Each structure stands twice: as structure tokens, then as C-alpha cells.
Amino acid sequence: MFNYGILGEKGAYKMRKILLTLSICMLIGLTATAVAASNDSVQASIAKFVFKVNGEEKELKNNPLVVDGTSYLPLREVAGLLGYELGYDDTTRTISFEQKQVDSNQYQELTKAPDLSEWINFLDLIRFYDGNDIKASLSGDNLTTHLTIGVFGIGFPFPFEEQYKLGDIPRLYQRPKGEFSMLVYKNNIFVNKSDIQKLGFPIEDEWVPIADLSKSSTKFDFSLLNGVKKMKPVFLYTEQGIIRAMNSKTGILLNKEDLRARGLIG
């Protein structure tokens, strides 16, 4: 029995809280011990996986577990990343998956024709990257359209086949944070050039084949490009100044902006 007169009223109250907490912890500990004693023990390790959906890297809030070589993923999180709502009926112990409904208002219908000089047809981008060590693809289903460039992947809440039904109605789709945008116009899918540049990928109309400068008197030393991976820019030193160049499946390409700054093209 504690002497409350010595502790004081506040001290006694704190002490009662401590005793209550200790009692609860002891009960939990006893229960856990009983369960452990009546069941086989299981050893699990936390796993760190790179999780991707249609090429787009996703982050799990809860780390997966690995038990005897089998990976266990957080079900509700994975369902959400795959576009499903997870439901659970405690009475029948039934887990259900329902496809999320696409929000049809996640686009902006433009009132006038867009300036296509700021955009590039994604199929042209795929053609340019094909054979140049950069993977690019376009795919989709009745809910989502997926774009992949290199290791970067992104999905838009836009049925893939809708691009063939809109005709001349331009629709602009943007990710919630605005880091990437897609334009559906004239039965084609376009991506913003500046978005591609931010990702560090080249765009075809920014480069000129060396064959187009055959009449130029400027001498180039292309030895720095020997063994360099395609589509990886290298700085060349010329009498006119530094000019970016890179290998491609069609030959060496030179940067238009650099050539224009050195007065080598108009």
C-alpha cells in the first residue's frame, strides 16, 4: 500500500497510471507467451523489393515479409496500386476486389487546337528510341493508358481505345502533381517535350545527323564517342567551341542548339 500523503495527490495519480500500464503489459505478455507455446513458431524477414506496376515504380508503405522463401505483400496496398478496392466481410471471412471507377473529369478539354511544336507524337518517340538502347512503349486497357520510357513508367486514367474516338477534340491529361502530361488529339497520343527533357531523354528534332554537315569545313574529333552507349551525349571540342554529339543507330548526331550557337547552321 502506497502512502498517498507522502506522494501527494498528483504523485498518487501518476503512480496509479504506472501500475495500470504495467498490469496491461503483463497481461499482453502472458497472452503472447501462451499463443507462442501453443503454435509453431514462424521466422520472417523484412524484404526490400522494387515494386512496379506497368513499368511505373511504386512505393509500399509497409515492407513485405519473406517466410520460408515465400514473399508476403500487404494486401490492401497492393490492391490499391493495381487499381482495385479491397473489401472484407468479417462474418463470412471473405476478401473481395472491386475495380476502381475511373474519374472521367481528370482531363481538360481544350477549346482550341494546341501548339504541337511543344509536343511530340509518342509513336515517333518510340520509333526514334527503337534500336538506340532506350526502351519505350505504349499500352493500355479499358481503364488506363500506360507510357514507358527507359525505367520511367506512368499511367493515365484514360481508356486506351478512346484515342481513336475523339477525333479533333483535344484533351489534356495531367498527373495530379503535374510532373507529366499527355495530349490526345487527332487520334494520336502526344507527350510534352519539356517533360521528356526533364527525364533526361533526347528528342529527335533536337539533333542533326553528321551527314547533313558534309559541306562544313569544321573538323570534328569523334574519338571520344568510341565505345560510348547510344543516345549518351558527349562534349566535342572544335575550333568553334563545344558541341554535343552522340551515337545512334543511324550514325553520329550533333546537337542543333550547339550548332546554331556556333554559327554552323541557320
N, C-alpha and C positions, 0 to 999 in steps of 0.2 A: 504494500500500500504506500503510495507516494504522499508526502506531506505537502499539500497544496498551499499551506501557509508559507512554506519556505520558497516554493516555486513562484507563487503569485498566480493571479487568475490567468494572465496571458501565458505564463510558462506552463501552467497546467493544461491549457487548451492545446498548446503545441505538443506537449507530451502525449495527449490522447490521440492526436493525429499520427504521431510517430508509431504508437502502439498499434493503431488500426492498420496503418500501412504494412507494418511488419507481419501482422496476422494474415493479411490478404496474400502477401508474398509467400508466406509459409504454406498456405492452402494451395496456391498455384503450383508451388514446388512439389508438394505431396502428390497432387493430381498428375503432374507431368511424369513423376517417378513411377506412379502406378501404371500409366499408359506405356511408358518405356519398358516396364518389366513384363507387360502382357503382350507386347508386339515385337516382331523382329525389327532390329534397328536398320536404318537406311542411311547410307552416306551419300551426300550430294555435294557437288562443287559448283560454284558460280561460274558461268561461262560468259565470255565477251565475244559476241558474234557481230559481223557486219550484216545488217538486215536490209534487204532491198525488195521493193515491190515494183515490178515492171521497169527495172533498171534504176529506180529512184531510191536513194538511200534513206532509210527511216531510222528513227531513234526510239528504242524501247525504254520506258521509264523504269521498268522492273527487269532486272537481269535474268536471263534464262538459267535453268539448272540442268546439270548433267548427272544422271543416275545410272550407273552400270552401262555407260556408253550410249544411253538414250537421252536426247535433249527434250526438256520440258519448257514450253513457252507460255507466257502469261496470256491466257485465252482471250480475255476481253480486249486487251491491247491489240493482239494480232487480228482479231475480228474487225476492229475499227480501222486498222491500216489496210485491210483488204476490202473495205467498203461495206462492212456488214454491221448491223446492230445485234448485240448478243442479249438473249433473254434467258431467264432461268425460272422454272416453276418448282418451288420448293416442295410442293405437295407430291408431284409425280417424279421429282428429281430429273426434270427434262431440260436439256440445254438446246436452245434454238438460235438459228441465224436468219436474219432478215436483211435483204439488200437495202442500203440507204437510198432514199429518194434523191435524185439529182435536183439541185436548186436551179431552175431554169432562168433565174434572174441574175446569174453570175456572169453576165456578159453585158457589154454596152453596144447597142445598135447605133452605128454611126449614121449621121444624116447626110453625109456627102462622101464621095469617093476618097479613099485615103491616098496619101502621097507614098506610092510604092517605092520611091527611091530610098526610103528609110527601112524598107522591109525586103526580105529575101524568101523566095519560094523554098519551102523545106525540101522538096524533091530535088531542087537544084543543089542544095546544100549536101544532100545525100550523094548525088552524082559526083560532086567535087571531092568529097571525102573518100569515096569508094576507091580502094587501092592505094590510098595515101596514109595508111596507118591510123586513121581516125574512124571509129565506128559511129554510124548514125543510122537511126531507123525511125519509122513512123508506124504506129499500130493503134488498135483500139477495139472497142466493143460497143454495145448499145448504151453504155453509160459514160465511158471515158475515152479520151484520145491521149495517147502516150507519145512523147518525143524523147529520143535518146541521142545524146552526143557524147562520145567518149564514155567516161564513167558517170556523166551527169544524166539524170533522168527526171522527167517531170510529167505529171498527168493533169489534164484539164477536164472539168465536168461537162464534157461535150461529146454526144454520141458520134462516133467516127463517121458513119454514113451521112450525117447531116450536112457535111461539106458539099455533097452533091445535090442538095435540095434547096440551098439558099440562093443560088444564082447570083444576082448583082447586089444582094443585100449584105453590106459589110458588117461583120460582127467582131468586136474586140473582146478577147478573153484575157484576164489578168489574174495572176496568183494573188491571194489576199495581201501579201507583203509587197507586191509589186515588183518582185525581183525578175520576173519573166512574163512575157506577153505573147499572145498568139492571135493572128488575124485570119478570119475565114472570109474569103472573098473570091468571087468568080470561080467557084468550085475548086478552090485551092486553099492550102494552109500556108500561111506566111509567118515568119518569126522576125522579131525586131533585130536589126543588125547590131545595134549597140548592146543588146543583151548577149549576143554571140561573142562580141568583143570582150565583154566583161568576164566571160567564162574562159577567155584566152585562146579561142579558136579562130583561125583565119577565115576570111570571106573572099571568094574567088575574084570579085571585081576590084579588089584592093591590090591585086598583083598582076604583073606583066611578064609573059614568057621572054626569056633572054633572046629568042629568035626575033622578036619584034624590035630589038635594038641593034640589028645586024649592021645598020648603016652608021652607028655611033662610033666615034673614034676613041671613046673611053675604054681603058683597059681594066679588066676585072681579073682578080686572082681568086679563083674558085676552089683553091686547095683546102680552104677552111671547111668546105662542105663535104669533104671526103669522109665517108662513114657516118655522116650525121643523119639521124632519122628524118623521114619525110615530114614536111609541114612544121619543122622546128626552125625558126628564123635564126640566122647567123649574121653578124655585122661584118660587112666587107669594107675595106679601106681603099678608096680610089683617090685620084687626083682632085676630083670634085668634092669629096667628102665621104662620110659614112653612108652606106646603102644596105638596107636589109635584104637578104636573099634566103631562099630555102629550096630544098629538093622537093620534087613532086613526081608523080608517075609519068607526066608529060615532059619532064625536064626541069631546068632551073627557073625559078620565078623571082622577080625583083619587085620590091615594094613601090607602088605607084606614088605614094606620098613623098617618099625619099627621092625618087627620080624627078618628080616635079620640082621639089625644093632645090635640086642641083641643076635644074635647067635642062635636063636630058629629055624630057617630054613636055608637051604643051599642057 
